[in-house]
Amino acid sequence: MHRVLPTLTLLAATIAQAHAGPLAYVSNEGSGTLSVIDTATDAVLYELPAGAKPRGAVISPDGRRAYVSDQPGNRLVVLDLAARRQAGEIPLGESPEGLGQSPDGRWVTAAVEESNEVVFVDTRTMTRSFAVKVKGKNPEHAVFSPDGRWVLVSAEEGEAVDVIDVAKRAQIAQIPVGTRPRGIGFSPDGRRAFVAAEMSSEIYVINTQTFTVQDKLMAGPKSNGISVHPDGRRVFVSNGGDGTVSVLDVDRMTFVATIPVGQRPWNMALTPDGRKLYVACGRSGAVSVIDTETQKKVADVTVGKLPWGVVIH
């Protein structure tokens, strides 16, 4: 026993140290893979096949599964992260894009372009449960509010954000915004949502109690991705037109910094502590890493071809 215990202890320590920080999962639509980055070291640990053209991705609350939308495959790919293999697939409809996940992990939402609907997948049964038609054309993102009551949907050709009441399983409001809305992010308390309108290069601030626009700001050229800091005081906006990320001071409602990153920055994610921001830069084939305290880029991590988005768990 005295010989076995140290061996088991060493094995447990080795497993625990396999990665030191949360993991960033990057969907690469050009290479059909999911790159997995250790956020403590900014090293790619491994890659997983994730369909022909993976776009949106979410990770189950327990960290055991990844759900990835395969756009030409019209399906949700389910990955077993421990076994590092595909564990299933669920039909979604033609051309699924961004994914969302309810706070309790029960629902995964997929914005489905061609049918102009949001599909709800029940992760308890691993089946498509229901779909909600939206008024906006070509929906791209479908994002849950922090309390799970609402799903906000941005539609590329809608010039509006659609609001779905999850309990009613129906659209209950539509909020006009600028041309080609894309990224959506909620404040931690859920009272505000921030929406990037790409072609008008604007950020819209939505009051989620009244579902009205309470503020509008000019952002960088072709603003598209949104990440809200956990403290709610800063919002990061990726600008595809000039390869930058803008930093919005929420208290003053003004942009306070512009950070150069890679080419065509797209969707982004923050580490849980808010200290690092990971930006998918499609044309660079890399993820730019920003230190949010110094507001400077600290690394470019090479991933697969045409990275589309990042999710961190």
Backbone hydrogen bonds, N-H to C=O, Kabsch-Sander energy under -0.5 kcal/mol:
donor,donor_aa,acceptor,acceptor_aa,energy
5,L,1,M,-2.3
7,T,3,R,-0.8
8,L,4,V,-2.5
9,T,5,L,-2.7
10,L,6,P,-2.6
11,L,7,T,-2.3
12,A,8,L,-2.6
13,A,9,T,-2.3
14,T,10,L,-2.4
15,I,11,L,-2.3
16,A,12,A,-2.5
17,Q,13,A,-2.0
18,A,15,I,-1.4
19,H,16,A,-0.5
24,A,37,I,-2.8
25,Y,23,L,-0.5
25,Y,311,V,-3.4
26,V,24,A,-0.5
26,V,35,S,-3.0
27,S,25,Y,-0.5
27,S,309,G,-1.7
28,N,26,V,-0.6
28,N,33,T,-2.9
29,E,27,S,-0.7
29,E,306,L,-1.8
30,G,305,K,-2.2
31,S,305,K,-1.0
32,G,28,N,-1.4
33,T,28,N,-1.1
34,L,48,L,-2.4
35,S,26,V,-2.5
35,S,33,T,-0.5
36,V,46,Y,-2.5
37,I,24,A,-3.0
37,I,35,S,-0.5
38,D,43,A,-2.5
39,T,22,P,-2.4
39,T,37,I,-0.7
41,T,38,D,-0.7
42,D,38,D,-2.7
43,A,38,D,-0.8
45,L,36,V,-3.2
45,L,43,A,-0.5
46,Y,36,V,-0.9
48,L,34,L,-1.9
50,A,32,G,-2.5
50,A,51,G,-0.6
55,R,69,S,-2.2
56,G,97,E,-1.0
58,V,67,Y,-2.0
60,S,65,R,-2.5
63,G,60,S,-2.4
66,A,79,L,-1.9
67,Y,58,V,-2.9
68,V,77,V,-2.5
69,S,56,G,-2.4
70,D,68,V,-0.5
70,D,75,R,-2.8
71,Q,53,K,-2.0
71,Q,69,S,-0.8
74,N,70,D,-0.9
74,N,71,Q,-0.7
75,R,70,D,-1.4
76,L,90,I,-2.9
77,V,68,V,-3.5
77,V,75,R,-0.6
78,V,88,G,-2.7
79,L,66,A,-3.0
79,L,77,V,-0.5
80,D,85,R,-3.1
81,L,64,R,-2.4
81,L,79,L,-0.8
82,A,64,R,-0.6
84,R,80,D,-1.3
85,R,80,D,-1.6
87,A,78,V,-3.5
88,G,78,V,-1.2
90,I,76,L,-2.1
92,L,74,N,-2.4
93,G,74,N,-1.1
95,S,71,Q,-0.8
97,E,111,A,-3.0
98,G,140,E,-2.6
100,G,109,T,-2.0
102,S,107,W,-2.3
105,G,102,S,-2.1
108,V,121,V,-2.0
109,T,100,G,-2.2
110,A,119,V,-2.0
111,A,98,G,-2.4
112,V,110,A,-0.6
112,V,117,E,-2.8
113,E,95,S,-2.5
113,E,111,A,-0.6
114,E,94,E,-1.6
116,N,112,V,-0.6
116,N,113,E,-1.1
117,E,112,V,-1.6
118,V,132,V,-2.4
119,V,110,A,-2.5
119,V,117,E,-0.5
120,F,130,F,-3.3
121,V,108,V,-3.0
121,V,119,V,-0.6
122,D,127,T,-2.4
123,T,106,R,-3.1
123,T,121,V,-0.7
125,T,122,D,-0.6
126,M,122,D,-1.7
127,T,122,D,-1.3
129,S,120,F,-2.6
129,S,127,T,-0.6
130,F,120,F,-1.3
132,V,118,V,-2.4
134,V,116,N,-2.4
138,N,113,E,-0.8
140,E,154,S,-3.5
141,H,154,S,-1.1
143,V,152,L,-2.7
145,S,150,W,-2.3
148,G,145,S,-1.9
151,V,164,I,-1.8
152,L,143,V,-2.7
153,V,162,D,-2.6
154,S,141,H,-1.7
155,A,160,A,-1.0
156,E,138,N,-2.5
157,E,137,K,-2.1
158,G,155,A,-1.8
159,E,155,A,-0.8
161,V,175,I,-2.6
162,D,153,V,-2.4
163,V,173,A,-2.6
164,I,151,V,-2.7
164,I,162,D,-0.5
165,D,170,A,-2.9
166,V,149,R,-2.4
166,V,164,I,-0.7
169,R,165,D,-1.5
170,A,165,D,-1.4
172,I,163,V,-2.7
173,A,163,V,-1.1
175,I,161,V,-2.9
177,V,159,E,-1.8
182,R,196,A,-3.2
183,G,224,N,-2.5
185,G,194,F,-2.0
187,S,192,R,-2.6
190,G,187,S,-2.0
193,A,206,I,-1.9
194,F,185,G,-3.3
195,V,204,Y,-2.5
196,A,183,G,-2.3
197,A,202,E,-3.1
198,E,180,R,-2.7
198,E,196,A,-0.7
199,M,179,T,-1.0
200,S,179,T,-1.1
201,S,197,A,-0.7
201,S,198,E,-0.8
202,E,197,A,-1.7
203,I,217,L,-2.7
204,Y,195,V,-2.8
205,V,215,D,-2.7
206,I,193,A,-3.3
206,I,204,Y,-0.6
207,N,212,T,-3.1
208,T,191,R,-2.0
208,T,206,I,-0.7
211,F,207,N,-1.9
212,T,207,N,-1.1
214,Q,205,V,-2.9
214,Q,212,T,-0.5
215,D,205,V,-1.3
217,L,203,I,-2.4
219,A,201,S,-3.0
222,K,198,E,-0.5
223,S,220,G,-0.8
224,N,238,S,-2.7
225,G,238,S,-0.5
227,S,236,F,-2.1
229,H,234,R,-2.6
232,G,229,H,-2.3
235,V,248,L,-1.8
236,F,227,S,-3.4
237,V,246,S,-2.5
238,S,225,G,-1.6
239,N,244,T,-3.1
240,G,222,K,-2.4
240,G,238,S,-0.6
241,G,221,P,-2.4
242,D,221,P,-0.6
242,D,239,N,-0.7
243,G,239,N,-1.1
244,T,239,N,-1.3
245,V,259,I,-2.0
246,S,237,V,-3.1
247,V,257,A,-2.4
248,L,235,V,-3.2
248,L,246,S,-0.6
249,D,247,V,-0.5
249,D,254,T,-3.0
250,V,233,R,-2.5
250,V,248,L,-0.8
253,M,249,D,-1.5
254,T,249,D,-1.4
256,V,247,V,-2.8
257,A,247,V,-0.9
259,I,245,V,-3.0
261,V,243,G,-2.7
266,W,280,A,-2.8
267,N,308,W,-1.4
269,A,278,Y,-1.8
271,T,276,K,-2.3
274,G,271,T,-2.3
277,L,290,I,-2.3
278,Y,269,A,-3.1
279,V,277,L,-0.5
279,V,288,S,-2.7
280,A,267,N,-2.3
280,A,278,Y,-0.5
281,C,279,V,-0.6
281,C,286,A,-2.5
282,G,264,R,-1.8
282,G,280,A,-0.7
283,R,263,Q,-0.9
284,S,263,Q,-0.9
284,S,281,C,-1.0
285,G,281,C,-1.0
285,G,282,G,-0.8
286,A,281,C,-1.4
287,V,301,V,-2.5
288,S,279,V,-2.2
288,S,286,A,-0.5
289,V,299,A,-3.0
290,I,277,L,-2.7
291,D,296,K,-2.8
292,T,275,R,-2.3
292,T,290,I,-0.8
295,Q,291,D,-1.9
296,K,291,D,-1.2
298,V,289,V,-3.1
299,A,289,V,-1.2
301,V,287,V,-3.1
302,T,300,D,-0.6
303,V,285,G,-2.1
306,L,282,G,-0.7
308,W,27,S,-3.4
309,G,27,S,-0.9
311,V,25,Y,-1.9
313,H,23,L,-2.5
